[in-house]
Amino acid sequence: MPPRIDQAAMVTEAFFAHFLAYFTSDGDFRDLQNENTWIHHLPRLSTDGTNNALNLALRATATAYCATEVNNPSIMQHAFTLYGEALFAHLKLLSSKPKEYTVHMVSTSVLLSIFEAMHATTTDGYYEHINGAVKMMELAGPNQCYGGVLCQLFFHIRTQMAFVNLTSHKSAPVQVRKILVETLEYRRLPVIQQLMDYMAILTELYMRRSNGRSYEQGMDLPAYIHLLSSVNALWAEYQEEAESRGQPLCRLDNVTLDPVFRDAFTALTIAYFCAARVLLAILDPQSMTTRAELTGHCATIISCARYLQTESIGVVYMRMTTPLYLVCLHSPDPLLITETLRMFETWKGGAMKGVTARALEKIYARRNSRTGGH
């Protein structure tokens, strides 16, 4: 008989610390204006006695990560059991119609979405957790922000909403201004939150075009030029602020000449600027974007992905799906498409296999629809 698994000791302290490190990025405090890191608040939030669902969700996600790292099916089975218990406790709490939606509840939904990103349990589980998290953000009060923790969570949720918008019809209207101004109490919107506003508009327009409703509701040339100018102005502001602080966004390695970004969050932000420009190029009513410009945006996204791979940050693999998804579908250079697909195939063998498999499924379906299935 196989040795009995000590459930209590299944996720060791070392693995738990490794899990926390794997999902922690650096540099976001510069833009998101958070004081503390959400992932490092989780142990305290999950054990303060106010939300058992969060405790179970954290244990489930950490256990799933541990199981992937050591390739242990028994530990993975225990992770699925914990996930089921967490989901049941979370739904029970939400069905009780709580008077207040807390950072604990939002964190639970985000952790459950991370579990789905690692190991999909159902076709729509990942989408449902993301939409559930944003609905709770709409109902949470400003007292729940925990020194900017909700700011981080909302940014992560918005990156996942962009992917949901591009790959499904399951996104719901979001009261973004209410969350940013009332819940998060931003006085000056961070660059990345402004950029995600434009990404939300562009992904919606892109999906209308994909569904044969391309220029509904005023996506004419003046509207397009306004969006293009807004994204360019935001990019100029982002560059100028970095230079004024003596912190250039990127430099070239002296030996390899590869780009080295200021930090992981900067690389991610630049990837989303390029993703916005790819969408603008596709939506361009007068085809003003040249093939070389579109190729350049796609190449920069891949440079960001290469850099972020060396950082080995779990949430980055989730957040990079949108920019890389667009490269796969719209790069004029087949070599860039091949490299991106190779990245996704490699990631599919790692911890983020769930969301990566979903991205590949949608990419191949779109490519097959263009070629008639050949």
FIGU-666420 format. One record per residue (C-alpha): residue number from 1; residue in one letter; x, y, z. Coordinates in Angstrom, 1 decimal, decimal comma. Layout:
N
@votor=NUM guro=A u=X v=Y w=Z .
...
This chain:
374
@votor=1 guro=M u=0,0 v=0,0 w=0,0 .
@votor=2 guro=P u=1,2 v=3,5 w=-0,7 .
@votor=3 guro=P u=2,3 v=5,5 w=2,4 .
@votor=4 guro=R u=-0,4 v=7,5 w=4,1 .
@votor=5 guro=I u=-0,2 v=11,2 w=3,3 .
@votor=6 guro=D u=-0,1 v=13,4 w=6,4 .
@votor=7 guro=Q u=-2,7 v=16,0 w=5,2 .
@votor=8 guro=A u=-1,7 v=18,6 w=7,8 .
@votor=9 guro=A u=2,0 v=18,5 w=6,7 .
@votor=10 guro=M u=1,2 v=18,3 w=3,0 .
@votor=11 guro=V u=2,2 v=21,9 w=2,3 .
@votor=12 guro=T u=5,4 v=22,5 w=4,1 .
@votor=13 guro=E u=6,4 v=26,0 w=5,3 .
@votor=14 guro=A u=9,1 v=26,0 w=2,6 .
@votor=15 guro=F u=6,6 v=25,3 w=-0,1 .
@votor=16 guro=F u=4,2 v=27,8 w=1,2 .
@votor=17 guro=A u=6,9 v=30,5 w=1,2 .
@votor=18 guro=H u=7,8 v=29,4 w=-2,4 .
@votor=19 guro=F u=4,1 v=29,7 w=-3,4 .
@votor=20 guro=L u=4,0 v=33,3 w=-2,0 .
@votor=21 guro=A u=7,2 v=34,2 w=-3,8 .
@votor=22 guro=Y u=5,9 v=32,7 w=-7,1 .
@votor=23 guro=F u=2,9 v=35,0 w=-7,1 .
@votor=24 guro=T u=4,6 v=38,2 w=-6,0 .
@votor=25 guro=S u=5,8 v=40,8 w=-8,5 .
@votor=26 guro=D u=7,8 v=43,9 w=-7,9 .
@votor=27 guro=G u=7,5 v=47,5 w=-8,9 .
@votor=28 guro=D u=3,7 v=47,9 w=-8,8 .
@votor=29 guro=F u=3,9 v=50,3 w=-5,8 .
@votor=30 guro=R u=5,2 v=52,9 w=-8,2 .
@votor=31 guro=D u=2,0 v=53,1 w=-10,2 .
@votor=32 guro=L u=-0,8 v=51,3 w=-8,4 .
@votor=33 guro=Q u=0,0 v=53,3 w=-5,2 .
@votor=34 guro=N u=-0,3 v=50,3 w=-2,9 .
@votor=35 guro=E u=1,6 v=50,3 w=0,4 .
@votor=36 guro=N u=1,5 v=46,5 w=0,9 .
@votor=37 guro=T u=1,6 v=43,4 w=-1,2 .
@votor=38 guro=W u=-1,7 v=41,4 w=-1,3 .
@votor=39 guro=I u=-0,1 v=38,0 w=-1,5 .
@votor=40 guro=H u=1,9 v=38,6 w=1,7 .
@votor=41 guro=H u=-1,3 v=39,7 w=3,5 .
@votor=42 guro=L u=-3,0 v=36,5 w=2,7 .
@votor=43 guro=P u=-1,6 v=34,4 w=5,6 .
@votor=44 guro=R u=-2,9 v=37,0 w=8,1 .
@votor=45 guro=L u=-6,2 v=37,6 w=6,2 .
@votor=46 guro=S u=-6,9 v=33,8 w=5,9 .
@votor=47 guro=T u=-6,3 v=33,1 w=9,6 .
@votor=48 guro=D u=-7,9 v=36,1 w=11,3 .
@votor=49 guro=G u=-11,0 v=33,9 w=11,9 .
@votor=50 guro=T u=-13,4 v=36,0 w=9,8 .
@votor=51 guro=N u=-13,6 v=33,9 w=6,6 .
@votor=52 guro=N u=-13,0 v=30,2 w=6,5 .
@votor=53 guro=A u=-13,6 v=30,1 w=2,7 .
@votor=54 guro=L u=-10,5 v=32,2 w=2,2 .
@votor=55 guro=N u=-8,4 v=29,9 w=4,5 .
@votor=56 guro=L u=-9,6 v=26,9 w=2,4 .
@votor=57 guro=A u=-9,0 v=28,7 w=-0,9 .
@votor=58 guro=L u=-5,4 v=29,7 w=0,1 .
@votor=59 guro=R u=-4,7 v=26,1 w=1,2 .
@votor=60 guro=A u=-6,2 v=24,7 w=-2,0 .
@votor=61 guro=T u=-4,2 v=27,0 w=-4,3 .
@votor=62 guro=A u=-0,9 v=26,5 w=-2,4 .
@votor=63 guro=T u=-1,4 v=22,8 w=-2,3 .
@votor=64 guro=A u=-2,1 v=22,7 w=-6,1 .
@votor=65 guro=Y u=1,0 v=24,6 w=-6,7 .
@votor=66 guro=C u=3,0 v=22,3 w=-4,4 .
@votor=67 guro=A u=1,5 v=19,2 w=-6,2 .
@votor=68 guro=T u=2,6 v=20,6 w=-9,6 .
@votor=69 guro=E u=6,1 v=21,4 w=-8,3 .
@votor=70 guro=V u=6,7 v=17,8 w=-7,0 .
@votor=71 guro=N u=4,4 v=16,1 w=-9,7 .
@votor=72 guro=N u=2,4 v=14,3 w=-7,0 .
@votor=73 guro=P u=-1,1 v=13,1 w=-8,0 .
@votor=74 guro=S u=-2,1 v=12,4 w=-4,3 .
@votor=75 guro=I u=-1,3 v=15,9 w=-3,3 .
@votor=76 guro=M u=-3,2 v=17,2 w=-6,3 .
@votor=77 guro=Q u=-6,2 v=15,1 w=-5,3 .
@votor=78 guro=H u=-6,1 v=16,7 w=-1,9 .
@votor=79 guro=A u=-5,9 v=20,2 w=-3,5 .
@votor=80 guro=F u=-9,1 v=19,4 w=-5,5 .
@votor=81 guro=T u=-10,8 v=18,4 w=-2,2 .
@votor=82 guro=L u=-9,8 v=21,6 w=-0,6 .
@votor=83 guro=Y u=-11,0 v=23,5 w=-3,6 .
@votor=84 guro=G u=-14,4 v=21,9 w=-3,4 .
@votor=85 guro=E u=-14,6 v=22,8 w=0,3 .
@votor=86 guro=A u=-13,5 v=26,4 w=-0,4 .
@votor=87 guro=L u=-16,1 v=26,8 w=-3,2 .
@votor=88 guro=F u=-18,9 v=25,4 w=-1,0 .
@votor=89 guro=A u=-18,0 v=27,7 w=1,9 .
@votor=90 guro=H u=-17,6 v=30,7 w=-0,4 .
@votor=91 guro=L u=-21,0 v=30,2 w=-2,1 .
@votor=92 guro=K u=-22,7 v=29,6 w=1,3 .
@votor=93 guro=L u=-21,3 v=32,9 w=2,6 .
@votor=94 guro=L u=-22,4 v=34,8 w=-0,5 .
@votor=95 guro=S u=-25,9 v=33,2 w=-0,5 .
@votor=96 guro=S u=-26,3 v=34,5 w=3,1 .
@votor=97 guro=K u=-26,4 v=38,0 w=1,6 .
@votor=98 guro=P u=-23,7 v=39,5 w=3,8 .
@votor=99 guro=K u=-24,1 v=43,2 w=4,9 .
@votor=100 guro=E u=-20,6 v=44,0 w=3,7 .
@votor=101 guro=Y u=-18,4 v=42,6 w=0,9 .
@votor=102 guro=T u=-14,9 v=42,4 w=2,2 .
@votor=103 guro=V u=-11,3 v=42,1 w=1,0 .
@votor=104 guro=H u=-11,5 v=38,5 w=2,3 .
@votor=105 guro=M u=-14,3 v=37,7 w=-0,1 .
@votor=106 guro=V u=-12,7 v=39,3 w=-3,1 .
@votor=107 guro=S u=-9,4 v=37,5 w=-2,2 .
@votor=108 guro=T u=-11,3 v=34,2 w=-2,1 .
@votor=109 guro=S u=-12,7 v=34,6 w=-5,6 .
@votor=110 guro=V u=-9,3 v=35,7 w=-6,9 .
@votor=111 guro=L u=-7,6 v=32,7 w=-5,3 .
@votor=112 guro=L u=-10,2 v=30,4 w=-6,8 .
@votor=113 guro=S u=-9,6 v=31,9 w=-10,2 .
@votor=114 guro=I u=-5,8 v=31,3 w=-9,7 .
@votor=115 guro=F u=-6,6 v=27,7 w=-8,9 .
@votor=116 guro=E u=-8,7 v=27,4 w=-12,1 .
@votor=117 guro=A u=-5,8 v=29,1 w=-14,0 .
@votor=118 guro=M u=-3,5 v=26,3 w=-12,7 .
@votor=119 guro=H u=-6,0 v=23,4 w=-13,0 .
@votor=120 guro=A u=-9,3 v=24,0 w=-14,7 .
@votor=121 guro=T u=-12,1 v=22,1 w=-13,0 .
@votor=122 guro=T u=-14,9 v=23,2 w=-15,4 .
@votor=123 guro=T u=-15,1 v=25,1 w=-18,7 .
@votor=124 guro=D u=-16,3 v=28,3 w=-17,2 .
@votor=125 guro=G u=-15,0 v=28,2 w=-13,6 .
@votor=126 guro=Y u=-12,2 v=30,7 w=-14,4 .
@votor=127 guro=Y u=-14,5 v=33,2 w=-16,0 .
@votor=128 guro=E u=-17,1 v=32,9 w=-13,2 .
@votor=129 guro=H u=-14,6 v=33,6 w=-10,5 .
@votor=130 guro=I u=-13,2 v=36,7 w=-12,3 .
@votor=131 guro=N u=-16,7 v=38,0 w=-12,8 .
@votor=132 guro=G u=-17,6 v=37,2 w=-9,3 .
@votor=133 guro=A u=-14,6 v=39,1 w=-8,0 .
@votor=134 guro=V u=-15,3 v=42,2 w=-9,9 .
@votor=135 guro=K u=-19,0 v=42,2 w=-8,7 .
@votor=136 guro=M u=-17,8 v=42,1 w=-5,1 .
@votor=137 guro=M u=-15,3 v=44,9 w=-5,9 .
@votor=138 guro=E u=-18,3 v=47,0 w=-6,9 .
@votor=139 guro=L u=-20,0 v=46,4 w=-3,5 .
@votor=140 guro=A u=-16,9 v=46,6 w=-1,2 .
@votor=141 guro=G u=-16,4 v=49,8 w=0,8 .
@votor=142 guro=P u=-13,3 v=52,0 w=1,0 .
@votor=143 guro=N u=-12,5 v=50,6 w=4,5 .
@votor=144 guro=Q u=-11,6 v=47,3 w=2,8 .
@votor=145 guro=C u=-8,7 v=48,6 w=0,8 .
@votor=146 guro=Y u=-6,0 v=47,6 w=3,4 .
@votor=147 guro=G u=-3,3 v=50,0 w=2,3 .
@votor=148 guro=G u=-3,8 v=49,4 w=-1,4 .
@votor=149 guro=V u=-4,4 v=45,7 w=-1,4 .
@votor=150 guro=L u=-7,7 v=46,1 w=-3,3 .
@votor=151 guro=C u=-5,8 v=48,3 w=-5,8 .
@votor=152 guro=Q u=-3,6 v=45,4 w=-6,6 .
@votor=153 guro=L u=-6,5 v=43,0 w=-6,8 .
@votor=154 guro=F u=-8,5 v=45,2 w=-9,1 .
@votor=155 guro=F u=-5,6 v=45,6 w=-11,5 .
@votor=156 guro=H u=-5,2 v=41,9 w=-11,6 .
@votor=157 guro=I u=-8,9 v=41,4 w=-12,1 .
@votor=158 guro=R u=-8,9 v=43,9 w=-15,0 .
@votor=159 guro=T u=-6,1 v=42,1 w=-16,8 .
@votor=160 guro=Q u=-8,1 v=38,9 w=-16,6 .
@votor=161 guro=M u=-11,3 v=40,7 w=-17,7 .
@votor=162 guro=A u=-9,5 v=41,7 w=-20,9 .
@votor=163 guro=F u=-8,7 v=38,1 w=-21,6 .
@votor=164 guro=V u=-12,3 v=37,1 w=-20,7 .
@votor=165 guro=N u=-13,6 v=39,8 w=-23,1 .
@votor=166 guro=L u=-11,4 v=38,6 w=-25,9 .
@votor=167 guro=T u=-12,1 v=34,9 w=-25,6 .
@votor=168 guro=S u=-15,8 v=34,6 w=-24,5 .
@votor=169 guro=H u=-19,1 v=36,3 w=-24,2 .
@votor=170 guro=K u=-19,2 v=35,9 w=-20,5 .
@votor=171 guro=S u=-18,1 v=39,4 w=-19,3 .
@votor=172 guro=A u=-20,6 v=41,6 w=-17,5 .
@votor=173 guro=P u=-20,8 v=45,4 w=-17,3 .
@votor=174 guro=V u=-18,5 v=46,8 w=-14,7 .
@votor=175 guro=Q u=-18,9 v=50,0 w=-12,7 .
@votor=176 guro=V u=-15,2 v=50,9 w=-13,1 .
@votor=177 guro=R u=-15,5 v=54,5 w=-12,0 .
@votor=178 guro=K u=-17,4 v=53,6 w=-8,9 .
@votor=179 guro=I u=-14,6 v=51,1 w=-7,9 .
@votor=180 guro=L u=-11,7 v=53,5 w=-8,7 .
@votor=181 guro=V u=-13,1 v=56,6 w=-7,1 .
@votor=182 guro=E u=-15,4 v=55,3 w=-4,3 .
@votor=183 guro=T u=-13,9 v=52,0 w=-3,3 .
@votor=184 guro=L u=-10,2 v=52,6 w=-4,0 .
@votor=185 guro=E u=-10,5 v=56,3 w=-3,4 .
@votor=186 guro=Y u=-7,9 v=57,3 w=-6,1 .
@votor=187 guro=R u=-7,4 v=61,0 w=-6,3 .
@votor=188 guro=R u=-5,1 v=60,6 w=-9,3 .
@votor=189 guro=L u=-5,6 v=57,5 w=-11,5 .
@votor=190 guro=P u=-2,5 v=55,4 w=-12,0 .
@votor=191 guro=V u=-1,2 v=55,1 w=-15,5 .
@votor=192 guro=I u=-2,0 v=51,4 w=-15,6 .
@votor=193 guro=Q u=-5,6 v=51,9 w=-14,5 .
@votor=194 guro=Q u=-6,0 v=54,6 w=-17,2 .
@votor=195 guro=L u=-4,5 v=52,2 w=-19,8 .
@votor=196 guro=M u=-6,9 v=49,4 w=-18,7 .
@votor=197 guro=D u=-9,8 v=51,8 w=-19,3 .
@votor=198 guro=Y u=-8,7 v=52,0 w=-22,9 .
@votor=199 guro=M u=-8,1 v=48,3 w=-23,1 .
@votor=200 guro=A u=-11,6 v=47,7 w=-22,0 .
@votor=201 guro=I u=-13,0 v=49,9 w=-24,7 .
@votor=202 guro=L u=-10,7 v=48,4 w=-27,4 .
@votor=203 guro=T u=-11,4 v=44,8 w=-26,5 .
@votor=204 guro=E u=-15,2 v=45,5 w=-26,6 .
@votor=205 guro=L u=-14,9 v=47,1 w=-30,0 .
@votor=206 guro=Y u=-12,6 v=44,3 w=-31,2 .
@votor=207 guro=M u=-15,2 v=41,7 w=-30,2 .
@votor=208 guro=R u=-17,9 v=43,6 w=-32,0 .
@votor=209 guro=R u=-15,8 v=43,6 w=-35,1 .
@votor=210 guro=S u=-15,0 v=39,9 w=-34,8 .
@votor=211 guro=N u=-18,8 v=39,3 w=-34,5 .
@votor=212 guro=G u=-19,5 v=41,3 w=-37,7 .
@votor=213 guro=R u=-20,7 v=44,5 w=-35,9 .
@votor=214 guro=S u=-17,5 v=46,4 w=-36,5 .
@votor=215 guro=Y u=-18,2 v=50,1 w=-36,2 .
@votor=216 guro=E u=-21,4 v=50,2 w=-34,1 .
@votor=217 guro=Q u=-21,9 v=53,0 w=-31,7 .
@votor=218 guro=G u=-19,7 v=55,6 w=-33,2 .
@votor=219 guro=M u=-16,4 v=53,9 w=-33,9 .
@votor=220 guro=D u=-15,8 v=56,2 w=-36,8 .
@votor=221 guro=L u=-12,5 v=58,0 w=-37,7 .
@votor=222 guro=P u=-12,8 v=60,8 w=-35,1 .
@votor=223 guro=A u=-13,5 v=58,3 w=-32,4 .
@votor=224 guro=Y u=-10,6 v=56,2 w=-33,5 .
@votor=225 guro=I u=-8,2 v=59,2 w=-33,6 .
@votor=226 guro=H u=-9,4 v=60,2 w=-30,1 .
@votor=227 guro=L u=-8,5 v=56,7 w=-28,7 .
@votor=228 guro=L u=-5,2 v=56,7 w=-30,5 .
@votor=229 guro=S u=-4,2 v=60,1 w=-29,3 .
@votor=230 guro=S u=-5,3 v=59,2 w=-25,7 .
@votor=231 guro=V u=-3,1 v=56,1 w=-25,6 .
@votor=232 guro=N u=-0,1 v=58,0 w=-27,1 .
@votor=233 guro=A u=-0,5 v=60,8 w=-24,6 .
@votor=234 guro=L u=-0,6 v=58,3 w=-21,7 .
@votor=235 guro=W u=2,5 v=56,6 w=-23,0 .
@votor=236 guro=A u=4,3 v=60,0 w=-23,2 .
@votor=237 guro=E u=3,3 v=60,7 w=-19,7 .
@votor=238 guro=Y u=4,5 v=57,3 w=-18,5 .
@votor=239 guro=Q u=7,9 v=57,8 w=-20,2 .
@votor=240 guro=E u=8,3 v=61,4 w=-19,0 .
@votor=241 guro=E u=7,6 v=60,5 w=-15,3 .
@votor=242 guro=A u=10,2 v=57,7 w=-15,4 .
@votor=243 guro=E u=12,8 v=59,9 w=-16,9 .
@votor=244 guro=S u=12,1 v=62,7 w=-14,5 .
@votor=245 guro=R u=12,9 v=60,3 w=-11,6 .
@votor=246 guro=G u=16,0 v=59,0 w=-13,3 .
@votor=247 guro=Q u=14,5 v=55,5 w=-13,7 .
@votor=248 guro=P u=14,3 v=54,8 w=-17,4 .
@votor=249 guro=L u=11,7 v=52,2 w=-18,3 .
@votor=250 guro=C u=14,2 v=50,0 w=-20,3 .
@votor=251 guro=R u=17,8 v=49,6 w=-21,2 .
@votor=252 guro=L u=19,7 v=47,3 w=-23,5 .
@votor=253 guro=D u=22,0 v=44,6 w=-22,0 .
@votor=254 guro=N u=25,6 v=45,5 w=-22,9 .
@votor=255 guro=V u=26,4 v=41,9 w=-24,1 .
@votor=256 guro=T u=23,2 v=40,4 w=-25,5 .
@votor=257 guro=L u=21,5 v=43,8 w=-26,5 .
@votor=258 guro=D u=18,3 v=42,3 w=-25,1 .
@votor=259 guro=P u=16,0 v=44,8 w=-23,4 .
@votor=260 guro=V u=16,2 v=44,9 w=-19,6 .
@votor=261 guro=F u=13,2 v=46,5 w=-18,0 .
@votor=262 guro=R u=13,1 v=48,6 w=-14,9 .
@votor=263 guro=D u=11,2 v=45,8 w=-13,1 .
@votor=264 guro=A u=8,6 v=43,2 w=-13,8 .
@votor=265 guro=F u=5,6 v=45,5 w=-13,4 .
@votor=266 guro=T u=7,2 v=47,9 w=-15,9 .
@votor=267 guro=A u=7,6 v=45,1 w=-18,5 .
@votor=268 guro=L u=3,9 v=44,1 w=-17,9 .
@votor=269 guro=T u=2,8 v=47,7 w=-18,4 .
@votor=270 guro=I u=4,7 v=48,1 w=-21,6 .
@votor=271 guro=A u=3,3 v=44,8 w=-22,9 .
@votor=272 guro=Y u=-0,2 v=46,3 w=-22,3 .
@votor=273 guro=F u=0,6 v=49,5 w=-24,1 .
@votor=274 guro=C u=1,7 v=47,4 w=-27,1 .
@votor=275 guro=A u=-1,5 v=45,3 w=-26,8 .
@votor=276 guro=A u=-3,6 v=48,5 w=-26,9 .
@votor=277 guro=R u=-1,7 v=49,5 w=-30,1 .
@votor=278 guro=V u=-2,2 v=46,1 w=-31,7 .
@votor=279 guro=L u=-5,9 v=46,5 w=-31,1 .
@votor=280 guro=L u=-5,8 v=50,0 w=-32,5 .
@votor=281 guro=A u=-4,1 v=48,7 w=-35,6 .
@votor=282 guro=I u=-6,8 v=46,1 w=-36,1 .
@votor=283 guro=L u=-9,6 v=48,6 w=-35,5 .
@votor=284 guro=D u=-7,9 v=51,3 w=-37,7 .
@votor=285 guro=P u=-10,7 v=52,4 w=-40,1 .
@votor=286 guro=Q u=-8,2 v=53,8 w=-42,6 .
@votor=287 guro=S u=-5,4 v=51,3 w=-42,2 .
@votor=288 guro=M u=-2,9 v=54,0 w=-41,2 .
@votor=289 guro=T u=-0,8 v=51,5 w=-39,1 .
@votor=290 guro=T u=2,0 v=50,1 w=-41,2 .
@votor=291 guro=R u=3,0 v=46,4 w=-41,2 .
@votor=292 guro=A u=6,4 v=47,4 w=-39,7 .
@votor=293 guro=E u=4,7 v=49,2 w=-36,8 .
@votor=294 guro=L u=2,4 v=46,3 w=-36,0 .
@votor=295 guro=T u=5,3 v=43,9 w=-36,1 .
@votor=296 guro=G u=7,2 v=46,2 w=-33,8 .
@votor=297 guro=H u=4,4 v=46,2 w=-31,2 .
@votor=298 guro=C u=4,2 v=42,4 w=-31,4 .
@votor=299 guro=A u=8,0 v=42,0 w=-31,0 .
@votor=300 guro=T u=8,0 v=44,3 w=-28,0 .
@votor=301 guro=I u=5,3 v=42,1 w=-26,3 .
@votor=302 guro=I u=7,5 v=39,1 w=-26,8 .
@votor=303 guro=S u=10,5 v=40,9 w=-25,4 .
@votor=304 guro=C u=8,4 v=41,7 w=-22,3 .
@votor=305 guro=A u=7,4 v=38,0 w=-22,1 .
@votor=306 guro=R u=11,0 v=36,8 w=-22,4 .
@votor=307 guro=Y u=12,0 v=39,1 w=-19,6 .
@votor=308 guro=L u=9,1 v=38,1 w=-17,4 .
@votor=309 guro=Q u=9,8 v=34,4 w=-17,9 .
@votor=310 guro=T u=13,2 v=35,0 w=-16,2 .
@votor=311 guro=E u=11,4 v=36,5 w=-13,2 .
@votor=312 guro=S u=9,2 v=33,4 w=-12,9 .
@votor=313 guro=I u=6,1 v=35,1 w=-11,4 .
@votor=314 guro=G u=2,9 v=33,1 w=-11,4 .
@votor=315 guro=V u=0,4 v=35,9 w=-11,9 .
@votor=316 guro=V u=2,5 v=37,2 w=-14,8 .
@votor=317 guro=Y u=1,6 v=34,1 w=-16,8 .
@votor=318 guro=M u=-2,0 v=34,9 w=-16,3 .
@votor=319 guro=R u=-1,7 v=38,6 w=-17,1 .
@votor=320 guro=M u=0,4 v=38,1 w=-20,2 .
@votor=321 guro=T u=-2,2 v=35,9 w=-21,9 .
@votor=322 guro=T u=-4,0 v=38,9 w=-23,4 .
@votor=323 guro=P u=-1,0 v=40,6 w=-25,1 .
@votor=324 guro=L u=0,4 v=37,2 w=-26,3 .
@votor=325 guro=Y u=-3,0 v=36,1 w=-27,5 .
@votor=326 guro=L u=-3,1 v=39,2 w=-29,7 .
@votor=327 guro=V u=0,4 v=38,5 w=-31,1 .
@votor=328 guro=C u=-0,7 v=34,9 w=-32,1 .
@votor=329 guro=L u=-3,7 v=36,2 w=-34,0 .
@votor=330 guro=H u=-2,4 v=39,4 w=-35,5 .
@votor=331 guro=S u=1,4 v=39,5 w=-35,9 .
@votor=332 guro=P u=2,4 v=40,0 w=-39,5 .
@votor=333 guro=D u=5,6 v=38,1 w=-38,8 .
@votor=334 guro=P u=5,1 v=34,3 w=-38,7 .
@votor=335 guro=L u=8,3 v=33,9 w=-36,6 .
@votor=336 guro=L u=6,8 v=35,9 w=-33,8 .
@votor=337 guro=I u=3,7 v=33,8 w=-33,9 .
@votor=338 guro=T u=5,8 v=30,6 w=-33,8 .
@votor=339 guro=E u=7,7 v=31,9 w=-30,8 .
@votor=340 guro=T u=4,6 v=32,9 w=-29,0 .
@votor=341 guro=L u=2,9 v=29,5 w=-29,5 .
@votor=342 guro=R u=6,1 v=27,9 w=-28,3 .
@votor=343 guro=M u=5,9 v=30,0 w=-25,1 .
@votor=344 guro=F u=2,3 v=29,0 w=-24,5 .
@votor=345 guro=E u=3,1 v=25,3 w=-25,1 .
@votor=346 guro=T u=5,9 v=25,5 w=-22,6 .
@votor=347 guro=W u=3,7 v=27,3 w=-20,1 .
@votor=348 guro=K u=1,0 v=24,7 w=-20,5 .
@votor=349 guro=G u=3,4 v=22,2 w=-18,9 .
@votor=350 guro=G u=3,9 v=24,4 w=-15,8 .
@votor=351 guro=A u=1,8 v=25,7 w=-13,0 .
@votor=352 guro=M u=-0,4 v=28,0 w=-15,1 .
@votor=353 guro=K u=-1,6 v=25,2 w=-17,4 .
@votor=354 guro=G u=-5,3 v=25,9 w=-17,1 .
@votor=355 guro=V u=-5,4 v=29,4 w=-18,4 .
@votor=356 guro=T u=-2,6 v=28,7 w=-21,0 .
@votor=357 guro=A u=-4,6 v=25,7 w=-22,3 .
@votor=358 guro=R u=-7,7 v=28,0 w=-22,7 .
@votor=359 guro=A u=-5,7 v=30,6 w=-24,6 .
@votor=360 guro=L u=-4,3 v=28,0 w=-27,0 .
@votor=361 guro=E u=-7,7 v=26,4 w=-27,5 .
@votor=362 guro=K u=-9,1 v=29,8 w=-28,5 .
@votor=363 guro=I u=-6,1 v=30,6 w=-30,7 .
@votor=364 guro=Y u=-6,3 v=27,4 w=-32,7 .
@votor=365 guro=A u=-10,0 v=27,7 w=-33,0 .
@votor=366 guro=R u=-9,7 v=31,2 w=-34,5 .
@votor=367 guro=R u=-6,9 v=30,2 w=-36,8 .
@votor=368 guro=N u=-8,9 v=27,2 w=-38,0 .
@votor=369 guro=S u=-11,9 v=29,3 w=-38,6 .
@votor=370 guro=R u=-9,9 v=31,5 w=-40,9 .
@votor=371 guro=T u=-8,5 v=28,6 w=-42,9 .
@votor=372 guro=G u=-11,7 v=26,6 w=-43,0 .
@votor=373 guro=G u=-10,4 v=24,0 w=-40,6 .
@votor=374 guro=H u=-7,2 v=23,2 w=-42,6 .
